[in-house]
Amino acid sequence: KFAAKAAVTYSGYVGTVSPFTNELLVAGINEHRATNIPFKAIVEVVPTTSSMKIVMKQIDEITPSTTAIDMHHYHMKPFTAKKPLVFKDLTPIVLHKDTKVLKSKTNVKTFESTFGQTVGLDMTFKVDTESDLYDHKTVMDAWANYKYNPFIAGW
């Protein structure tokens, strides 16, 4: 039996230590991915009949009142920060009070698409973006790099 969850966060930055304040002055990105597979699978192998039985069930935490489950979340946020050196306050850059997330001048756009109904799933692909260059063709061109496989693209 299993119910899988995984999360990865990457922060990259470039900057300098101010000779006047002895603080770290940086600009960077924070990338975060979280994947949740909300089912449990029971695999039963019967060697005498050369058969395998796979039963997939939703995990117990999902109740009839659950309306949506995030199976995959991804964000990339550019930021600037001014903070003491890491060994002085032990606070990660992206969590420091003087870190500012950079916002685009354009309005946030939302794209939604449903899929999976033919196999009994009611899934929605939802994207919130500030990019002016985001449309269906751009998404399909990006997915083509990964042969339209979310497992290759995600990790």
BELZIGI-V768971 format. One record per pair of residues at least 12 apart in sequence whose ideal C-beta (glycine too) atoms are under 6 Angstrom apart, sorted by the first residue. I is the first residue (numbers start at 1). GAP is how many residues later the second one is. D is the distance in Angstrom with one decimal. If there is no record, write none. Layout:
# BELZIGI-V768971
I/GAP/D  I/GAP/D
This chain:
# BELZIGI-V768971
1/39/4.9  1/41/6.0  3/37/5.3  3/56/4.8  4/33/4.3  5/31/5.1  6/29/5.0  7/27/4.3  8/25/5.0  9/23/4.7  10/21/4.6  11/19/4.9  11/83/5.5  12/16/5.4  12/17/5.7  13/13/4.2  13/15/2.7  23/59/5.5  23/61/5.8  24/59/5.5  24/61/5.7  25/57/5.4  26/55/5.2  27/53/4.9  28/51/6.0  29/47/5.9  29/49/5.3  30/47/4.8  30/64/4.6  31/45/4.8  32/43/5.3  33/41/5.1  34/39/4.5  35/37/5.2  36/35/5.6  38/21/5.4  38/24/5.9  38/31/5.0  39/17/5.3  39/19/5.6  40/17/5.6  40/19/5.6  41/15/5.0  42/13/4.5  77/24/5.1  78/24/4.3  79/20/5.4  79/22/5.2  80/20/5.3  81/12/5.0  81/15/5.9  81/18/4.1  82/16/4.8  83/13/4.4  83/15/5.7  104/26/3.7  106/24/5.4  106/26/5.7  108/20/5.6  108/22/5.6  109/20/5.7  110/18/5.2  111/16/4.7  112/12/5.9  112/14/4.9  113/12/4.7
